[in-house]
């Protein structure tokens, strides 16, 4: 499994990394880049695609505390 960082990341910043499945319907794995040996969050492909589309299209609101 190969994890990739976001293109928005820099060498000085930590972020999440994702590993896309080689075959369907395998889940997408998400992990904290600061803890590559740590646990991964597994998400089904379609909900992940919906989430990333919403991010791209700026359909997710931001809420200040």
C-alpha positions in Angstrom: 0.0 0.0 0.0 1.4 3.4 -1.0 0.5 6.5 1.0 0.6 10.0 -0.6 0.5 13.4 1.0 -1.7 16.2 -0.3 -0.1 18.5 -2.8 -1.0 21.3 -0.4 1.4 20.0 2.2 4.9 21.3 2.7 7.9 19.5 4.2 7.5 21.5 7.4 3.8 20.7 7.9 2.2 17.5 9.0 -1.0 16.4 7.5 -3.0 13.3 6.6 -2.0 10.8 3.9 -4.2 8.6 1.8 -3.7 5.2 0.1 -6.0 4.6 -2.8 -7.0 0.9 -3.4 -5.6 -1.1 -6.3 -8.9 -2.8 -6.8 -12.5 -2.0 -6.1 -14.3 -2.2 -3.6 -11.3 -2.0 -1.3 -11.5 0.9 1.2 -9.4 4.0 1.1 -6.9 4.2 4.0 -6.2 7.5 5.7 -3.5 8.1 8.3 -1.8 10.8 10.2 1.6 11.6 8.6 3.1 12.2 12.0 2.3 8.6 12.9 2.8 6.4 9.8 3.1 3.3 12.0 -0.2 4.2 13.7 -3.7 3.1 12.9 -5.5 4.0 9.6 -9.1 5.1 9.1 -10.7 3.0 6.3 -13.4 4.7 4.2 -15.4 3.2 1.4 -14.6 4.7 -2.0 -17.9 6.4 -2.8 -18.3 8.3 0.4 -14.7 9.4 0.1 -15.3 10.7 -3.4 -18.4 12.6 -2.3 -16.4 14.2 0.6 -13.5 15.2 -1.7 -15.9 16.6 -4.3 -17.6 18.7 -1.6 -14.2 20.0 -0.5 -13.2 20.9 -4.0 -16.6 22.5 -4.7 -16.4 24.4 -1.4 -19.8 23.0 -0.3 -18.5 22.4 3.3 -19.0 25.3 5.6 -16.4 26.5 8.1 -17.6 27.2 11.6 -15.6 29.4 13.9 -15.8 28.4 17.6 
